Amino acid sequence: MKHSILAAVVFVFVLDVVCFAGPSSLGAHFDKVPPRSQDFAQLLEKAERGDRHAQFEVGLAYESGSGAELDYSEAMRWYRIAADRGDVGAQNNLGSMYGRGLGVSKSDSEALRWYLRAAGEGLAAAQYNLGMMYAYGQGVERSMQPAKLWLDKAAAQGYAPAEVELGHMYVSGLMGPTDAKEGLKWYRKAAKSGNVAAELALGLAYLHGTGVPEDAQQGMRWLQKAAQHGSTAAAPLLKAGGAPASPAQPETTSVSVLSAHSGGSSHQSNRP
């Protein structure tokens, strides 16, 4: 019962800071803020001269509306130019745009194709995105074996969203029999990098004694960390003394996360 409570609550709340939604909105991950508007003209000039990374950054500026006017069609155009020239961040973000239907008709098959290219080159965010598509049957038949393979690859690079998802899968039993201790191991790894979802999950685990001895003080400490780092789910739990009112039914998963140029994405766009 404790496992099911934690799994349900975590599944709904755990990724609130990375735009937890549904498979149609797997994420966009950015390392840095896009270029300032006063730098954009110079960046665009470099892109037009054929600088592949500048082409990627121009796409980011158009996708985010930071540094340039928001324009998904232009973002798609520049991402495609850079992606065709082998830029893995652009390949990942092109997949993200197809997955979310931004600047182009939504196509899970095209998203999958571009994620595969970037993931094969080692981009952690793309590996995560690919794992999520397999895990939740988006654009491909649902299969936990390739899902785990790609999530493991991303987690091996220290990619916190993948560590959190592996934690959820073990706690909820998506990997087979529930294994709360293994799940908490992954949550702890992600929490070391300040991942809010992992902090929230650990707080709930300690409050409910899932995989660890019940410890209200520890639970509240982790919830406070999550709240300090921007979790909207932690605040009501803190107010209620850590007890969720009634665990909501899990939504289908997909994350909009901000990713790195050499990190990857699951409908996640990459920033330099």
N, C-alpha and C positions, 0 to 999 in steps of 0.2 A: 504494500500500500504506500509506504514511504517513497519507494522508487517511482511509483506511478505519479504521485503528487509532484515530486521534483521534476520528473520528465515533462509533465504537462505544463507546469509553470515556466520552467526554463525554456521549453520549446516556443512558448508564446512570447516571453519577455526577454530572453537572453540576448537577443541581438538588436535591442531597441535603438542603440546608438548607431548602428550601421544600417538603418532603414530596413528592418526586418519586414518582409512582405510576403510574396508568394513566388513560385518558380518563375513567374513572368518578370520578376524584377531582380534577378541575380545581379550582383553589384558592380560598383565602380570604385576603384581604389586609387588614391593619389598620395604620392610622397610629399609633394610640395604644393603650395598654392600656385596657381597659374601665373604667368608673367604679368607684371603691372601694365596698365594700359599704355603708359608712356614708352614702354619697351616693345610694344606689339609691332609697331611699324618696322623696327629693326629686325625683329624675329621673322616677320612675314617676308622681308627682303631675303633673309638667309634661306627660308623655306623655298622661295621662288627660284633661288640659285641652285637648289637641289640638296640642301643639307637635310639629311633624313631625320635627324633628331629634332631639328627645328620644325619640320613638317608635322611630326608627332605633337610637338608643343603647341603649334597653331591649332591643331585639332582639339587639344585640351582646352585651349582658351575659348574656342567657339562652343564646345560642349558645356563648359561650366558658366559661360557668360562673364568670366573674370579676365579682364585684359582685352576682351573683344565683346561685341554684342552677341548675345546668345543666338546661335544659329546651328541647329542640328544637321541641316543639309551640308553646310560648309564643314562642320566637324567630320561628317562621314567622308566627304571628298578628300580632306587632308589625311585622315586616318588611312583611307584606302591607298593613297599615294605612298605613304610611309610603310604601310603593311606589305604592299606589293614589292617594296624594296628591302623587306626583311626585318623591319623594326618590330620586335616582339611585343612591346608595349602597345603599339598601334594595332597589331593583330588582335591582342586581347580586347582592346577597347572597341575595335570594329565588331568583334563578337558580342560585346556588351550592348552596342547600339542595335544590332540585329535582335538580340534577346529582349530588349526593352521596346523595340519598335520606334526608335528615335531617329528621325531623319531618313527613315527607310521603312518599308513594310516589315512587320515583325516576322522573323523566321528563325525558329529554333534550330533547324538544320544548318543554316548559315552560321548561327552563333556557335554551334558545336564544331563546325569545320574550322573556324578561326581560332577557337579555344585550343583545339587539338594542335594546330600549328605552333601556337605560343607555348603551350604546355610541353610539347616535344622539345622545345628549346630551353626548357627549365624554368619558365616564368611561374613563380609560386602562385600568384593570383589566378592565372589561367588554369593551373593544376587544380586549385580549389574550385574554380567555377565548373570545371569539367567533372570533378568528383560530385559536386552538388547536382549536376544534371543527371548523372547516372543514379545517384541516391534517390532522387525524387521523380525519375522518369520523365524528364523534360527534354523533348526532342530526340529521345532515345529510349529503348526499353529499360525499365528500371532493373538495376543489377547492383547488388552490394559489393561484389568482388572488385569490379573496376572502380566503383566509388571509393572503396577503401584504399585501393592502390594509389589513386590520384591524390586523395586527401593525405595519405601517409607521405607522399612525395612533397606536398606543400608544407606539411607539418615538420618534416625533416629539415626544412629551410627556416624553421622558426616562425612560420606564417600563422599568426594567432587565430584568425577566423577558422582555419582548418583544424587547429588544436581544439577549439571550442566545439566544432561540429563533431569531431571524433568523440569528445567527452559526452556530448548529447546522445550519440549513437550507442555508446556502451551503457549509459544510464537508462536509456529507453528500451534497450533490447533490440535495436535495429541490426546489431551485429550478431544476433543470436541470443543466448540467455543473458539477462541483465547482469552487468558487472559494474556496480557502482564504484568500487575501488579503482578500477581501470579508468572509468570515466572521470573521477576526481583527479587522477594523475594528469590527465590532459587539461582539465580546467586549471590546475595549478601551474602548468607550463605556460598557458596563455596569460594567467594572472600576473606572472612575473614581468610581462611586458606591459602591464597596466591595462589589459583588455577588460572592458567594462562587463561584457557578457560573462566572462569567466568569473569575475568578482561576484556578480549577482548569483551565478550558479553555486559558487562555494558558500555564499551566505545562506542560501536555501538548504544546501546539504547539511551544514552545521545546525541550522535551526530544526531540521526534521530528523537528524541523525541518520542520514543516508550515506552509507559507506564510511562514516566516521562516527565516533561517539557524539551524541547530542550535546551541543555547547552553544547556548543562547548568546553568550558574550562574544564568542568567535563569529557566530552568524551575523550578529548586528554589526560587528566590526567590518566584515566583508561587504555588507549592504551599505554601510556608510561610505566605504571606498568607492563602491559603484555609483552612489549618488553624487559624490564629489567629482567623479569623472564624467558625469552627465547622464546617468541612467534615469529615465523617466519612470521606470518600473520600480526602482528601489525606494523612492520617496513614500509611496503609499504603503509599501511593506514595512518600512520603518515606523510609520505612523500607526500601523496596526500591530506593532510589536513583532513583525516578521511573519505573521500568519496570513497567507493569501486567503481572500474571502472564499472563493470557490474556483478551483483550477479550471481555466477555460480550456476548451478543446483546442488542440494544436492546429495552427494554420499550416498550410503547405509552405515549405521553406524555399526561400531565395533571398539573397541578400544584396542590397546595394551598398557596397563598401567602397571607400576611396583607396586606390592601389598605386603601386610604384612603377616607374618606367621599366625596371627590371624585376618587378614583382608582378603578380598576375591578378586575375579577376574572374568573377563568375557573374556575368552580366555586369562585371565590374570594369570600370574604365580605369586606365592607368595614367598617372601623372608623373612627370620627371622627378 
